[in-house]
């Protein structure tokens, strides 16, 4: 399978353009997710920051493109899109699968001397923490749907619309395969600070698994625990925006 062209217009979405903003925030969606999930984040933080939400192939307006079933290949494909964005201080925010993609993309940019100033890893255990019993991508359609429904992060209308559900299933299964088969390189460490964010009742990430992100940075580390499950950020948007705003304000003050 070939990697789709790194056309910035396909991958990077600006819902509220902020050409004069002193810094950028790049948002990496979760498994089955799309750029539009971060529309509220963009609305809340623009124009103070240039907020960019990524759109992976295989969903919504990129539905006709083949999905990429490997975290490392997704990070590789994103590099030509991310490199031009490093002309301003760059912050990454990734939720669930997006946290792993953001981590791998940050590693690649740091190798080029152009890494982000901070990584916010949300709703995902550290890259070095695996669960060998995960097999969602091998289940039948009903099994995949049951897993996604249990996480309470998908619009109920999707489950009620059979045609819509069949349209999103390929991306869901592909993303789960990417996450469940992912393995980080031993000793993978970023030079930028990492903040891990997690819900206190997340079935996919324990507090200890989130805290293990500390092993993946040589800089500062912080752990923020919120009330809620895997999609805690949908139920506590104000609290999450407060954390991101404080960081972005500090970056702007130093710019």
C-alpha distance (Angstrom), angle and dihedral (degrees) to the residues before:
residue distance angle dihedral
X1 . . .
X2 3.81 . .
X3 3.79 122.7 .
X4 3.83 112.2 -111.6
X5 3.78 117.7 -108.5
X6 3.80 112.0 -82.7
X7 3.79 92.8 -121.3
X8 3.80 104.9 165.0
X9 3.80 89.5 -147.5
X10 3.79 90.3 60.1
X11 3.80 97.4 43.9
X12 3.81 106.2 32.2
X13 3.82 122.1 58.1
X14 3.80 124.5 -171.2
X15 3.80 110.7 -167.4
X16 3.83 93.6 175.6
X17 3.82 108.9 24.8
X18 3.80 112.8 -145.2
X19 3.83 106.4 -178.4
X20 3.81 93.3 170.5
X21 3.79 97.2 48.6
X22 3.82 113.7 125.1
X23 3.83 94.6 -136.7
X24 3.80 143.1 21.6
X25 3.78 133.5 -127.3
X26 3.81 117.1 -160.1
X27 3.82 115.5 -162.6
X28 3.82 122.2 -154.2
X29 3.85 114.9 -159.5
X30 3.79 128.5 -134.3
X31 3.82 127.5 -109.4
X32 3.78 108.6 -57.2
X33 3.78 89.5 7.5
X34 3.78 130.4 125.8
X35 3.77 138.9 -155.1
X36 3.80 91.4 -93.6
X37 3.82 90.2 69.3
X38 3.80 86.4 75.8
X39 3.82 96.8 49.7
X40 3.85 90.8 105.1
X41 3.82 89.9 50.4
X42 3.79 90.4 52.6
X43 3.80 91.6 47.2
X44 3.80 91.6 50.3
X45 3.81 98.5 46.1
X46 3.81 103.7 34.2
X47 3.01 134.3 128.3
X48 3.80 89.9 19.1
X49 3.80 88.7 63.8
X50 3.78 133.9 22.7
X51 3.82 98.9 -116.7
X52 3.79 117.6 -160.1
X53 3.80 123.3 -175.6
X54 3.78 118.2 -161.5
X55 3.79 124.3 -131.2
X56 3.79 114.6 -154.9
X57 3.82 119.5 -152.5
X58 3.79 119.1 -96.0
X59 3.81 100.0 47.4
X60 3.80 140.2 85.1
X61 3.82 109.3 -26.1
X62 3.85 89.5 1.9
X63 3.80 93.0 51.5
X64 3.81 93.4 116.8
X65 3.81 91.9 59.1
X66 3.80 120.6 88.2
X67 3.78 115.7 -101.5
X68 3.80 119.4 -117.3
X69 3.79 108.6 -124.3
X70 3.80 98.0 -167.1
X71 3.83 129.1 72.8
X72 3.80 93.4 -147.7
X73 3.81 92.6 51.8
X74 3.80 90.7 48.2
X75 3.80 90.0 53.1
X76 3.81 90.3 48.0
X77 3.79 91.4 50.4
X78 3.81 91.4 51.2
X79 3.80 96.5 53.0
X80 3.84 96.8 86.0
X81 3.83 88.1 50.4
X82 3.81 95.5 47.4
X83 3.80 100.7 42.5
X84 3.84 95.3 70.6
X85 3.81 89.2 51.5
X86 3.81 93.4 63.6
X87 3.81 93.2 83.2
X88 3.82 85.4 94.2
X89 3.82 129.4 38.6
X90 3.79 104.5 -72.9
X91 3.81 126.0 -149.5
X92 3.80 123.7 -171.9
X93 3.81 124.5 -149.0
X94 3.79 116.3 -176.4
X95 3.78 127.4 175.8
X96 3.82 121.1 -153.7
X97 3.82 106.8 -44.2
X98 3.80 86.3 10.5
X99 3.81 90.5 63.3
X100 3.80 90.4 60.5
X101 3.81 93.2 46.6
X102 3.81 90.4 48.0
X103 3.81 90.4 50.0
X104 3.80 93.2 50.6
X105 3.80 92.4 44.2
X106 3.81 89.8 50.3
X107 3.82 90.5 51.5
X108 3.78 90.7 53.7
X109 3.79 94.0 47.1
X110 3.79 91.3 48.5
X111 3.79 89.6 55.0
X112 3.81 85.9 59.6
X113 3.81 92.3 46.1
X114 3.82 91.9 -111.3
X115 3.80 104.4 100.0
X116 3.81 128.0 149.2
X117 3.78 121.0 -91.0
X118 3.81 91.9 -127.5
X119 3.79 141.7 5.9
X120 3.81 122.0 -146.9
X121 3.81 107.2 -162.4
X122 3.80 109.5 -165.8
X123 3.80 131.1 -171.0
X124 3.78 96.0 -9.0
X125 3.75 135.5 102.5
X126 3.79 118.3 -120.8
X127 3.83 118.0 -76.0
X128 3.80 90.8 -109.3
X129 3.82 93.5 55.0
X130 3.82 116.3 87.5
X131 3.79 136.2 176.4
X132 3.77 108.9 -148.8
X133 3.82 94.2 -162.0
X134 3.82 96.4 64.6
X135 3.81 111.2 117.8
X136 3.79 107.3 146.8
X137 3.81 92.6 130.3
X138 3.82 89.5 59.2
X139 3.81 94.9 54.0
X140 3.79 126.3 97.3
X141 3.79 119.5 -99.2
X142 3.79 93.0 -89.2
X143 3.79 90.2 52.9
X144 3.80 92.7 51.8
X145 3.81 91.2 47.9
X146 3.81 91.4 49.1
X147 3.80 91.0 53.4
X148 3.79 93.9 48.6
X149 3.80 92.2 45.4
X150 3.81 90.7 52.4
X151 3.81 91.3 59.5
X152 3.84 92.9 57.9
X153 3.78 94.5 -142.6
X154 3.80 101.5 112.6
X155 3.80 126.5 84.2
X156 3.84 106.8 -100.9
X157 3.82 88.3 -134.3
X158 3.80 88.4 70.7
X159 3.80 91.3 61.2
X160 3.80 91.3 45.9
X161 3.81 94.0 53.1
X162 3.81 109.7 69.9
X163 3.80 94.1 -167.7
X164 3.80 92.8 49.3
X165 3.79 91.1 46.5
X166 3.81 92.1 54.0
X167 3.80 88.9 50.4
X168 3.81 94.2 55.9
X169 3.81 98.4 39.3
X170 3.84 96.5 82.8
X171 3.82 91.8 55.4
X172 3.80 91.3 45.3
X173 3.79 93.6 51.3
X174 3.80 92.0 44.3
X175 3.79 92.8 49.7
X176 3.79 92.5 48.3
X177 3.79 88.8 52.2
X178 3.80 90.3 51.8
X179 3.80 92.1 50.6
X180 3.79 98.0 41.2
X181 3.80 95.0 48.2
X182 3.82 95.2 42.7
X183 3.78 118.7 120.0
X184 3.78 122.9 175.9
X185 3.77 123.1 -138.1
X186 3.82 109.7 -96.4
X187 3.78 111.9 -96.2
X188 3.81 94.8 15.7
X189 3.81 106.2 170.3
X190 3.81 132.6 169.0
X191 3.78 125.0 -144.3
X192 3.79 92.6 -142.9
X193 3.83 124.7 80.3
X194 3.80 118.5 -94.0
X195 3.78 128.4 -148.5
X196 3.79 115.3 -165.9
X197 3.80 116.5 -155.3
X198 3.79 123.0 -169.4
X199 3.77 144.1 159.4
X200 3.79 117.5 -110.1
X201 3.81 90.6 -129.2
X202 3.81 101.5 40.0
X203 3.83 111.4 142.4
X204 3.80 90.3 -160.2
X205 3.82 98.0 52.3
X206 3.80 131.5 32.8
X207 3.79 121.4 -154.4
X208 3.81 89.8 -108.3
X209 3.82 91.4 50.5
X210 3.81 89.8 51.7
X211 3.80 91.8 46.2
X212 3.81 88.9 55.1
X213 3.83 88.5 75.3
X214 3.79 83.1 83.5
X215 3.80 87.5 76.4
X216 3.81 90.1 62.2
X217 3.79 100.9 61.9
X218 3.78 133.8 61.9
X219 3.81 88.6 -160.3
X220 3.81 133.4 61.1
X221 3.79 122.0 -39.6
X222 3.79 132.7 -160.2
X223 3.80 133.3 -179.5
X224 3.81 120.9 -152.1
X225 3.81 117.9 -170.5
X226 3.80 120.0 -164.9
X227 3.76 132.3 -172.4
X228 3.80 110.1 -98.2
X229 3.77 146.0 50.8
X230 3.78 134.8 -79.2
X231 3.80 92.1 -45.1
X232 3.79 94.9 41.3
X233 3.82 88.8 140.0
X234 3.81 91.8 67.2
X235 3.80 90.1 56.4
X236 3.83 96.7 40.5
X237 3.82 103.7 36.8
X238 3.79 94.6 144.4
X239 3.80 92.9 54.4
X240 3.80 93.1 48.0
X241 3.81 92.4 46.9
X242 3.81 89.1 51.7
X243 3.82 90.1 57.6
X244 3.80 93.4 46.6
X245 3.81 93.7 43.4
X246 3.80 92.3 52.4
X247 3.80 90.3 52.0
X248 3.80 94.8 45.8
X249 3.81 91.8 47.2
X250 3.80 89.3 53.5
X251 3.81 91.1 49.4
X252 3.81 91.0 49.0
X253 3.80 90.9 50.5
X254 3.80 90.4 54.9
X255 3.81 95.5 44.3
